[in-house]
Amino acid sequence: MNKLFTTVTKVSFGVAIAIAAVSCNQTAQTGNNTAGDSTVAKTSTASAKEEKIVYINSDTLSEKYEYFKDIRAKLEAKVKKAQSDLQSKGQAFQREVAEYQQKASTMSASERQATEEKLARKQDELGKLDQNASAAIAQDESTEFNNVYNTITEYLKKHAEDNGYTLVLTYSKSNPTVLYADPKLDITAHVIDVLNKEYKDKKAKEKK
């Protein structure tokens, strides 16, 4: 019965935040279809040189993005409350069991059977409460972090389009899919600054 919420708030952005922003450079249009193979080759080479790839440090993002930090704190509070409620109910159940054990020798067979059946039902109820609470927290976690993810990806898509980025990758020490990245390509600080400002403005509007 103590299996509750062993994985809550361990969501990583490392796999999720990758935005493929297709380059929209239209300057290669010629107005006719007579270009030869050499022209195609030159255009392809020019396009390749214009490609821009940058990355986000997902560890830093999860540590400094205020929206993510608030969601994590809210989920941790829910877990703590649910664990406290279950612990209280579990202790009450244990007291009933202890009381029954003390009185069992003075009870009739029918009384013992009825009490044991009642205790068995309560134990099942506690197990279901544990499972339901775990499922509810998991659903909340999924919903909340999807909202965080959507907020980040929506901003990154616009940022990539505005700056001509072809691809936005993620880097994380815990999930090093990118083994090396030039620090000059790191846009994490800028992204965090903008996201935190937008989140601060949103919270201020909600309080009005």
Secondary structure, DSSP 8 states (H G I E B T S, - for coil): ---TTSSTT---STTT--EE------TT--SSS---HHHHHHHHHHHHHH--EEEEEHHHHHHH-HHHHHHHHHHHHHHHHHHHHHHHHHHHHHHHHHHHHHHGGGS-HHHHHHHHHHHHHHHHHHHHHHHHHHHHHHHHHHHHHHHHHHHHHHHHHHHHHHHT-SEEEEE-SSS-SSS---GGGB-HHHHHHHHHHHHHHHHHHHH-
